[in-house]
């Protein structure tokens, strides 16, 4: 039995709770086409790596974390499809979706 830790994965420290997680049909298809799962994007999102946002949007997320507002991240799959992750203000849920599904 191999007991060596997986050094390819960095520890993820959650800056906020995700609540229930949901994936829309379009996002699920985009992830499947890219051969990826939502978990990697959820980890980035909850750790404060908000992906491809403007500086202004990143600053808005920092304010949202302090004040309890909605948090938005934007990423691209390996095939270049944009995904949004939105955590609701009350931290009850996080949804992975395509911008067109908003």
C-alpha positions in Angstrom: 0.0 0.0 0.0 1.3 3.4 -1.0 1.1 5.9 1.9 3.0 8.7 0.3 1.0 12.0 0.1 0.1 13.3 -3.3 2.4 16.3 -3.7 0.7 17.4 -6.9 -2.2 18.9 -5.0 -1.8 22.0 -2.9 -3.9 22.4 0.2 -7.0 24.4 -0.2 -8.1 26.7 2.6 -11.7 27.8 2.3 -12.3 31.5 2.8 -16.1 31.0 2.8 -18.6 28.1 2.8 -20.0 26.9 -0.5 -23.3 25.6 0.8 -25.1 23.1 -1.5 -23.4 22.9 -4.9 -25.2 22.8 -8.2 -24.1 22.4 -11.8 -26.3 23.6 -14.7 -26.8 21.3 -17.7 -24.6 23.6 -19.9 -21.8 23.7 -17.4 -22.0 20.0 -16.9 -21.6 19.4 -20.7 -18.7 21.9 -20.9 -16.9 20.1 -18.1 -17.5 16.7 -19.7 -16.2 17.9 -23.1 -13.1 19.3 -21.3 -12.6 16.1 -19.3 -12.7 18.1 -16.1 -14.8 18.1 -13.0 -16.4 21.0 -11.1 -14.3 20.2 -8.0 -11.2 21.9 -9.3 -13.1 25.1 -10.0 -14.9 24.9 -6.6 -11.6 24.6 -4.8 -10.2 27.7 -6.6 -13.4 29.6 -5.9 -13.6 28.9 -2.2 -9.9 29.6 -1.7 -10.2 33.1 -3.1 -8.7 32.5 -6.6 -11.5 34.1 -8.5 -10.1 33.3 -11.9 -10.4 35.7 -14.8 -12.0 38.7 -13.3 -11.1 42.4 -13.6 -9.3 44.0 -10.7 -12.6 45.9 -9.9 -14.6 42.6 -9.8 -11.9 41.0 -7.6 -12.1 43.9 -5.2 -15.9 43.6 -5.2 -15.5 39.9 -4.2 -13.2 40.9 -1.3 -15.8 43.4 -0.1 -18.5 40.6 -0.6 -16.5 38.3 1.7 -16.3 41.0 4.4 -19.9 42.2 4.1 -21.7 38.9 3.2 -22.6 39.6 -0.4 -22.7 37.2 -3.4 -19.3 36.0 -4.7 -18.6 35.5 -8.4 -15.7 33.7 -10.1 -15.0 33.2 -13.8 -12.8 30.4 -15.2 -12.1 28.7 -18.6 -12.2 25.0 -19.1 -9.3 23.3 -20.9 -11.4 23.7 -24.1 -11.8 27.5 -23.5 -15.4 27.5 -22.4 -16.1 30.2 -19.7 -17.7 29.0 -16.5 -19.1 31.2 -13.7 -19.3 30.1 -10.1 -21.7 32.1 -8.0 -22.0 31.6 -4.2 -25.2 33.2 -2.8 -24.9 36.0 -0.2 -26.2 33.7 2.5 -23.6 31.1 1.6 -26.5 28.5 1.2 -25.5 27.5 -2.3 -22.9 27.7 -5.1 -23.8 27.2 -8.7 -21.5 26.4 -11.6 -23.0 27.7 -14.8 -22.3 29.1 -18.3 -22.7 32.9 -18.5 -25.5 32.3 -21.1 -27.4 30.4 -18.4 -27.5 33.3 -15.9 
